[in-house]
Amino acid sequence: MAETLEVAFTVNRRPVRLRVGSDRRLLDVLREDLRLTGAKEGCGKGECGACTVLVDGAPVDSCLMMACQADGAVLDTIEGLADGDRLHPLQDAFVEEGGVQCGICIPGMVLAGKALLDREPRPDAAAIREGLAGNLCRCTGYTKIFAAVARAAGQRARPAPVPAAESARPSSHRPLSLEAALELLSMHAGEVRPLAGGTDILVRAQDGRQSRAALLDLTAVPELKGIEERGSDLWIGAGVTHSELMRSALAARYAPALPEACAVIGGPQIRNRGTLGGNLANASPAADTVPALYAAEAVVELVSVSDRRQVPIDKFFTGPGQSVLARDELILAVRVPRRPGVRGAFLRLGQRRAQAISKVSVAVAMTFKDGRPDWARVALGAVAPTVIRAPRAEAALLAGGYEGLRGAREAVRAEVSPIDDLRSTREYRREMAGLLLERAVRRLAEA
């Protein structure tokens, strides 16, 4: 049963404090309580971007964010961009370029463009396409929309909004420490579901498969954050987002396939919310971060009120959507051995470049000595009930040269066990696994 929580945040430079149901999404509170209707309910599953708002300057899908998760944040909606009667430069550019269409998707497009220009004042065409990859428009093409963002590049805009007022700290559903989170999870094991970014759980809630009133938000737990060197390992907190991993120099150095995998997950809005721990907990055989972690020989740290344990990544998953994670446990972090000189690559095929589930994915990690491979790891996603390693392909790669590469490609075709489904066929996945492996290895050899 939903409880009533007090939350506080700043919306369009105005402090707001109100009571909301623990099962209410940010989108619903904005539209119904605050009458800010620029954000639209499109797909309700984070695929279209029509509900995009800015949270602490980053675009997010407000349909996939609970209202209590916005406590203490600074929010911007389309209603707050204009300065009185004077439009924001980006709004002017959309008008001048004729990029304004039906009004369903355009507010989200403008806000995604603003976030991009605030972060990168003079983006090139590729950066503009990537910045708006989480926004779909069903009216027509994107040429005028991209042109509007390019036109506004470099123009001065109003300073950033003022900081939020002190948060209301709704700790019953949003614990502020790991200890509190574990105690709540232990007390209500089987009754509540841990919530991180919400990009999977809230989709299931939209389909009626999960109650939004039975979620335990972990986004305010500081012990789940951070990317740092600890001893001989790289330590990555379970609450680290895909966007943070994309920007991490440490992740690029010691688990180089991982930032590449994060870069193709969803669009910017999904990457700004989705977390590494959530991707693991979801236990999908098509999860993009998981092959990269297999290739890095990662270890998953699990914690409960009474115990801590470390599970090698290849022992963590037991089947599609299943893992060894107990009901009273949380994923604390992932540890990756710091291997000097490691190179990595992640490649995948999907229905489209953004906002698509992988049909097949390959992660490769290798080290070289005197120009020849002396260590290799190969992992594949969406080709078996769980992500898998390909030891025969790894052994073939160590032979080096074209013959080693050809042997690895043939070996990996035999090591996968894909299925036919709505997204692809068994034989296509088998062939593409070998092809992607070859492309990844060539990239690493040429680096």
Secondary structure as the mmCIF struct_conf table of DSSP 4:
data_model
#
loop_
_struct_conf.conf_type_id
_struct_conf.id
_struct_conf.beg_label_comp_id
_struct_conf.beg_label_asym_id
_struct_conf.beg_label_seq_id
_struct_conf.end_label_comp_id
_struct_conf.end_label_asym_id
_struct_conf.end_label_seq_id
STRN STRN1 THR A 4 VAL A 11
TURN_TY1_P TURN_TY1_P1 ASN A 12 ARG A 13
STRN STRN2 ARG A 14 GLY A 21
TURN_TY1_P TURN_TY1_P2 SER A 22 ASP A 23
STRN STRN3 ARG A 25 ARG A 25
HELX_RH_AL_P HELX_RH_AL_P1 LEU A 26 ASP A 28
HELX_RH_PI_P HELX_RH_PI_P1 VAL A 29 ASP A 33
BEND BEND1 LEU A 34 LEU A 34
BEND BEND2 GLY A 38 ALA A 39
BEND BEND3 GLY A 42 CYS A 48
TURN_TY1_P TURN_TY1_P3 ALA A 50 CYS A 51
STRN STRN4 THR A 52 VAL A 55
TURN_TY1_P TURN_TY1_P4 ASP A 56 GLY A 57
STRN STRN5 ALA A 58 ASP A 61
HELX_RH_3T_P HELX_RH_3T_P1 SER A 62 LEU A 64
BEND BEND4 MET A 65 MET A 65
STRN STRN6 MET A 66 MET A 66
HELX_RH_3T_P HELX_RH_3T_P2 ALA A 67 ALA A 70
TURN_TY1_P TURN_TY1_P5 ASP A 71 GLY A 72
STRN STRN7 VAL A 74 ASP A 76
HELX_RH_3T_P HELX_RH_3T_P3 ILE A 78 GLY A 80
BEND BEND5 LEU A 81 ALA A 82
STRN STRN8 ASP A 83 ASP A 83
TURN_TY1_P TURN_TY1_P6 GLY A 84 ASP A 85
STRN STRN9 ARG A 86 ARG A 86
HELX_LH_PP_P HELX_LH_PP_P1 LEU A 87 HIS A 88
HELX_RH_AL_P HELX_RH_AL_P2 PRO A 89 GLU A 97
TURN_TY1_P TURN_TY1_P7 GLY A 98 GLY A 98
BEND BEND6 CYS A 102 CYS A 105
HELX_RH_AL_P HELX_RH_AL_P3 ILE A 106 ARG A 119
BEND BEND7 PRO A 121 ARG A 122
HELX_RH_AL_P HELX_RH_AL_P4 ALA A 125 GLY A 131
TURN_TY1_P TURN_TY1_P8 LEU A 132 GLY A 134
BEND BEND8 ARG A 138 THR A 140
BEND BEND9 TYR A 142 TYR A 142
HELX_RH_AL_P HELX_RH_AL_P5 THR A 143 ALA A 152
TURN_TY1_P TURN_TY1_P9 ALA A 153 GLY A 154
HELX_LH_PP_P HELX_LH_PP_P2 ARG A 158 SER A 167
TURN_TY1_P TURN_TY1_P10 SER A 171 HIS A 173
BEND BEND10 ARG A 174 ARG A 174
BEND BEND11 LEU A 176 SER A 177
HELX_RH_AL_P HELX_RH_AL_P6 LEU A 178 MET A 187
TURN_TY1_P TURN_TY1_P11 HIS A 188 GLU A 191
STRN STRN10 ARG A 193 LEU A 195
BEND BEND12 ALA A 196 GLY A 197
TURN_TY1_P TURN_TY1_P12 THR A 199 ASP A 200
HELX_RH_AL_P HELX_RH_AL_P7 ILE A 201 GLN A 206
TURN_TY1_P TURN_TY1_P13 ASP A 207 GLY A 208
BEND BEND13 ARG A 209 GLN A 210
HELX_RH_3T_P HELX_RH_3T_P4 ARG A 212 ALA A 214
STRN STRN11 LEU A 215 ASP A 217
TURN_TY1_P TURN_TY1_P14 THR A 219 ALA A 220
HELX_RH_3T_P HELX_RH_3T_P5 PRO A 222 LEU A 224
STRN STRN12 ILE A 227 ARG A 230
TURN_TY1_P TURN_TY1_P15 GLY A 231 SER A 232
STRN STRN13 ASP A 233 GLY A 237
TURN_TY1_P TURN_TY1_P16 ALA A 238 GLY A 239
STRN STRN14 THR A 241 THR A 241
HELX_RH_AL_P HELX_RH_AL_P8 HIS A 242 ARG A 247
HELX_RH_AL_P HELX_RH_AL_P9 ALA A 249 TYR A 254
TURN_TY1_P TURN_TY1_P17 PRO A 256 PRO A 256
HELX_RH_AL_P HELX_RH_AL_P10 ALA A 257 CYS A 262
TURN_TY1_P TURN_TY1_P18 ALA A 263 VAL A 264
BEND BEND14 ILE A 265 GLY A 266
HELX_RH_AL_P HELX_RH_AL_P11 PRO A 268 ARG A 273
STRN STRN15 THR A 275 THR A 275
HELX_RH_AL_P HELX_RH_AL_P12 LEU A 276 ASN A 282
TURN_TY1_P TURN_TY1_P19 ALA A 283 ALA A 283
TURN_TY1_P TURN_TY1_P20 PRO A 285 ALA A 286
BEND BEND15 ASP A 288 ASP A 288
HELX_RH_AL_P HELX_RH_AL_P13 THR A 289 ALA A 295
TURN_TY1_P TURN_TY1_P21 ALA A 296 GLU A 297
STRN STRN16 VAL A 299 VAL A 303
BEND BEND16 VAL A 305 SER A 306
STRN STRN17 ARG A 308 PRO A 312
HELX_RH_AL_P HELX_RH_AL_P14 ILE A 313 PHE A 316
STRN STRN18 PHE A 317 GLY A 319
TURN_TY1_P TURN_TY1_P22 PRO A 320 GLY A 321
STRN STRN19 GLN A 322 SER A 323
BEND BEND17 VAL A 324 VAL A 324
TURN_TY1_P TURN_TY1_P23 ARG A 327 ASP A 328
STRN STRN20 LEU A 330 PRO A 337
TURN_TY1_P TURN_TY1_P24 PRO A 340 GLY A 341
STRN STRN21 ARG A 343 GLY A 350
BEND BEND18 GLN A 351 GLN A 355
STRN STRN22 SER A 358 LYS A 369
TURN_TY1_P TURN_TY1_P25 ASP A 370 GLY A 371
STRN STRN23 ARG A 372 GLY A 381
BEND BEND19 ALA A 382 THR A 386
STRN STRN24 ILE A 388 ARG A 389
HELX_RH_AL_P HELX_RH_AL_P15 PRO A 391 LEU A 397
TURN_TY1_P TURN_TY1_P26 LEU A 398 ALA A 399
HELX_RH_AL_P HELX_RH_AL_P16 GLY A 401 GLU A 415
BEND BEND20 LEU A 422 ARG A 423
HELX_RH_AL_P HELX_RH_AL_P17 ARG A 426 GLU A 446
#
